[in-house]
Amino acid sequence: MIHEATNRTCDSHWWGFAAMPEGMEQPYNGDENPLTLVCQFCLGEGIVYVFADLDYFFGDTDADGGHLGEWEQRFYRVLYTPTQEDLHEHAIRYADGTSAVPEAQAPDAPAMRGEESYILHPPTVWQDELSQNYPGYDVLLQLDESEEIGLRFYDCGTLFFLIKPEDLEARRFDDVRCVLYSY
């Protein structure tokens, strides 16, 4: 993989490359594989970045990735920077120069396709299981599978990133939980 950085401004988007300030690095899964940027979104004066090891769910059956239930933190990261200035896009490409991640999409792209992926929104599925298994946590991000980009979470699965409301308010993202549910 080739890792390059170019100057960028803040914009919220699904997929694509992360635009991060100097000193903030692309997270890896511990096996020298970069985590996929699920989304980045502006939050007040700062930016939240959500990454996950999704290679398996994009069709790479040899990849060591997530599983049903709660994921180990090496398979995901949620990072935050309090600034939106001096950003550098961290492009992850294969040796032949092609992008190693899905193309960036506008924040409302899933809704425009009739899909239900949300940022900072109440869950649309698994509400009872989430509240029972993770009391005191709210949904930071819900990611449903997408035929358009080739993302499958087993059988009608949904990936949730959960956070305590007080942590979100304080902009602390070190106790975010990542959980995969499937029918």
Secondary structure, 3 states (H helix, E strand, C coil): CEEEEEEECCCCEECCCEEEECCCCCCECCCCCECEEEEEEEECCEEEEEEECCCHHHCCCCCCCCCCEECCHHHEEEEEECCCCCEEEEEEECCCCCECCCCCECCCHHHHCCCCCEECCCCCCCHHHHHHHCCCCEEEEEEECECCCCECCCCCCEEEEEECHHHHHCCCCCCCEEEEECC
